[in-house]
Amino acid sequence: MRTTYYPQDDILEIRFSDKPIAREVSQDWNVNVSFAGDGSVVELVILDAVKAGFMPFGSGDGRRHAA
């Protein structure tokens, strides 16, 4: 699993696998889920992550990665 935060846009990406994305579904206006062909979740993308309370820190410069 790899997590990437883009503070300039307040976007959080959580990548669960390296499988190719077959389809994407919006769960709400700010949460998108990407699925592989086998139905497994490949990635979550959360817009306004800090504003929505998904991230414990405010926006800064550059991207933040966590393994």
Rosetta blueprint (number, residue, H / E / L):
1 M L
2 R E
3 T E
4 T E
5 Y E
6 Y E
7 P L
8 Q L
9 D L
10 D L
11 I E
12 L E
13 E E
14 I E
15 R E
16 F L
17 S L
18 D L
19 K L
20 P L
21 I L
22 A L
23 R E
24 E E
25 V E
26 S E
27 Q E
28 D E
29 W L
30 N L
31 V E
32 N E
33 V E
34 S E
35 F E
36 A L
37 G L
38 D L
39 G L
40 S L
41 V E
42 V E
43 E E
44 L E
45 V E
46 I E
47 L E
48 D L
49 A L
50 V L
51 K L
52 A L
53 G L
54 F L
55 M L
56 P L
57 F L
58 G L
59 S L
60 G L
61 D L
62 G L
63 R L
64 R E
65 H E
66 A E
67 A L
